[in-house]
Amino acid sequence: MAIERLYEDSLPARRHAGEEAVALTARVETLIRFGLYDDELSHLTGEPVKARSVQWELRRQMLERTARPLSPQQRETLTGFIAEKRVME
């Protein structure tokens, strides 16, 4: 199915973006925990937010591409499933 392929094709980039956000958050947490308030921490504090923004943009693009071939009724049904968490995004 074309929609499934679009979803699967987006997985590596979305997975990488998620891993990047988690890794950056962990790095900031470690620096704070050990009291290492230095230039690295100052630089890193905004990076998890940027990484999350990339992750959400990739998610938005994937949802847009997979919903495009659907009829309006199918899109409405899919939106309902997502809102009810009956399907994984």
Secondary structure, 3 states (H helix, E strand, C coil): CHHHHHHHHHHHHHHHHHHHHHHHHHHHHHHHHCCCCCHHHHHHCCHHHHHHHHHHHHHHHHHHHHHCCCCHHHHHHHHHHHHCCCCCC
